[in-house]
Amino acid sequence: MLALGIAFFVTSSGFNWRIAFWAGALIAIVGAVARTRLRETPDFLEMKRQWLKKGITEMNLEADSVMGVDDGATYNAIWKEPIRAKTLASFFFIACGWPLCMYIAYFYFNPILKENFGYSPEDIIQHNFFLVFVSLICGIFITFLSCRVHPLKINKTRGMLGLFLIILLPFLIMNLTNSTQLFCIQSLIVIMALDAMPSFAVFLRNFPLYRRFTFASILWSLSRALMFAITSFGLIYLGSQFGHFGLWIIGLPTAIGFLYGINHFKELERKRNLYPNF
């Protein structure tokens, strides 16, 4: 959003593009302050307590004030906690959803805006800048909705709607008559995006505590690298061979994989009695 905003103001009003660096520095400062103020999760605090107990045990010290002496078995069990390949695959499939939706919403339609509706590069930047606000409003609404509805239910609903939209997308594109209709299609894509938000916390608590960051960050990075390469190059080639129906070849497997991943985590939550039955 920041990049599009800076590009919009630079092209429309002569805004100094160097201000973008100051804006980025401000965001970095805010992020650093936020990280120092956030409280640790209960799982991490429990891990620290087990680590302290194990250290005391190894030094053969009595420590009744620290929950007593422990033989370290609990600590070692947490450290060596296994993770199922199915859980890793499910998280990866879910993480692959957003790069596809972002590429389609913000990049795929740019040639259509330019060739069919005579948009200049500046017009395309402005067009996509307004689209960002649709995504922002949708994100705020989903954040508040997740306070009342289980996050996985929100993800599953968006995933099913997203799958349905991908099926209809080639037909909708081929029947476009103006840029307003195109903007509505783009808005539907960001609203029904195959996005992991707001269930990040649900996904992460199903990873082993000590290796949670490693697993999540590596899978997240791999999904981004793979999907951005596939979409940016693959859709160009598929488009030349199959037209807009080439979206199905990448979009349908991605949407099905996303729903598969959501259903897997839903079953894990049910085993923990954390998923409502209604």
N, C-alpha and C positions, 0 to 999 in steps of 0.2 A: 504493500500500500504506500509506503514511504517513497519507493522508487517511482511509482506511477504518479504520485502527487508532485514530486519534484519535477518530473518530466512534463507534467501538465502545466505547472506554473512557469517553467522555463520557456516552453513553446508558446504559451498563450499571453504572457504578460512580461516577458523579458526578465524573469526572475533569475538571479545569479545562481548558477548551478553549483558553485562552491559551497553554498549554504547547506547542501546535502551532507557534506562532511561534518558540519557542526551539528546538524540534526542527528546524524548517526552517533556522534560522540555523546550527545545528550541522552539518547536511548541507551547507550552502553552504560552510562553513569546510573541511570534509573534502574537498569537491570542488575547492576552490581549491588546497589543499595537494597533492592528487593531480595536478592539472594541472601544477604546477611541478616535480613529481618524475618525470613520464613522459618517457621518452626519445623523441627524434624518430625517425620512420620512416626506413629507408634511402633511400627515394625522395626525401624532403624534404632529407636531408643531401646527396644528390647534386645536388639543385637548388641548394642554397646554394653548393656547390663550383663549379657552372657559373656562377652569378651572380658569384662572386668572380673567376673566370678572365676573364669578359667585362669586368668592371670594370678589371682589370689591363691587358687588351688595349687598351681604349679610352684608357688613360693612357699607352700605348706603353712599358710597363715590362717588363723581363725578369723572369720569375718561375719559374725552373726548380724551386724548392722547392714551388711550388703547381701541380705537374703541367704546367709549361711554358706557353708563350703559345698562346692559342687565338683564332681569328678570330671567335668568337661564334656560329658556325653551329649548333653543337650546342645552345647555350643558346636561340637563336631558334627552333630546331625544336621544342624542348620547350614554349616559350612559345606558339607558334602551333599546337600539336598539335590537330588537329580531333577532334570527337566525333560519333559517329553518332547520328542521331535515334532509331534503334532501341534504342540503349543507354539513352538518356534515357527513352524510353517504357517500357522494361522495368523500370528502377528505379522509375519512378512507379507502375506496376502492382503491383510488389512492396510498395511502401510503403502502398498502399491496403488491404492485407489486414488488418493488425492493427486499425485503427479499427473495421472491421466486426465482427471477432471480439470485441473488447472490448465494443462496444455490446450485442451479442447476449448475451454471457456475464453482464454486470453490470447491464444496464438492461432488456433486452427482457422478461425473465422476472419483473420486479418486480410488474407488475399481476397475473400469475398467482399469485404467492405471496400477494398481498394478497386477491384475490377468491376464489380457489379453496381456499386453505389457511389463510385467516384470519390472515396475518402482519401484525403492526404494523410501522410504519417502523423501530422499534428492532430487531425480529426480522429484518427484511430486511438491515439494516446488519450484524448479527452473522452472518447467513447468508453474505453476500458477503465478509465479513472472513475467514472460514474458506476461502472459495474462493481468496483471494489466496495462501494457503499452498500450495495445489495448483499454482498458477502458479509460485511461488517454487521449489518442489521440482523441478518440470519444467525450469525454467530452469537450475538447478544441474546436473541430470543431463545436459542437452543441452550445457552448457559443457564438461563433462568428456568427453562422447562425441565432441565435435568435435576433441579431441586425437588421436583414433584414426580417425575417419571424416571424409572431406571435408565441410565445412560445407554445400556445395550439395546433397550427397546427403541430408543431414538435412532441408534445406528442401524438397526435392522429395518426400520421403516424407511429411512433414507436410502438404504441399500436396495430395497425392493423397488422403490420409486425410481431410483437411479438406473436399475436394470431395465425397467419399463421404458424410461426415457431414451436409453441407448438404442433400444429396439426401434423406437419411433424416429430417432434423430435423422437418419438419411432421408426419410420422407418429408420431415419438416423442413430440412435444408433445401430440398429440391423444389419446394413450393413457396419459397420466400419471395416477397414482392417489395419489401422496403426494410430499411435498417431498424425500424422500431420492432418489427417482428423478430429480427435477428437478436436484438437486445433482450427481448422476452425469452428467447431460447437460451441465451447465455445466462440469464438470471435463473432459469429453471435448473441449469447445470450446476451453478454454485449452491443453490438451495438444496438440491438432491444429491450433492457431491458424496462420493464414496470416501468420507473423511473419518479418521479415528476419533476426532473430537465429538462428544465430550467423555469418552470412555478410557482415556489414557490411564487413569488411576486403576481402573478395573483390570486392564491388561497387565500393568506392571506388578500388581500384587500377586499375580499368578506366575511370576518368575522367581527363581531362588534369590533370596535377599542379598547375599554376598556377591552374586554375579548379575544382578538385575540391570545395572547400568551398562555393563559390557554387552550382554545379550541385546538389550533394547537399542543401544546406540549403533551397534554393528548392523543389525537387521534394518534399522531405519535408514542408515546410510546406503546400504546395498539396494534397498528398494528405490531410493531416489535416483541413484546412479543408473540402475537398470531401466527404470520406467522412463526417465527423461530421455535416455538414449533411444529406447524403443519407440516412444511417441514422436520425438522430433525427427527421426530418420525414417522409422517404419511407416508412419502415416503418410509421409510424402510418397513413398514407393507404392504403398497400398492404394493411395488415392489415384495414382496414375494408372493402376491396373484395374481397380474395382470401383472407382469413383468414391462417393460418400459411403457406400456400403463397406468400404475398407475399415470404417470405424468398428464394425461388428467383430472383425477378426481380432482386434486388441481389446475392445471394450467389453464384449460379452464374457470372455474368460476372466478378465479382471473383476467384473461385477460378481460373477459366480464365486470366484475365490474370496472376495470380500465377505459375501454372505456366509460362506463356509467358515471363515475365521470367526465371524460374529457368533455363529451357532456353537462353535467349539467353546468359546469363552462363556457363553450362556450356560452350557452344561457344567463347566467348572464352577460357575457361581451358584448353580443349583446344588451342587455337592457341598458347598459351604453354607447352604441355606441363606444365601444373600440375594437370590433372584425371586421376585414375587411370582406366584403361581397363577395370578389373574391377569 
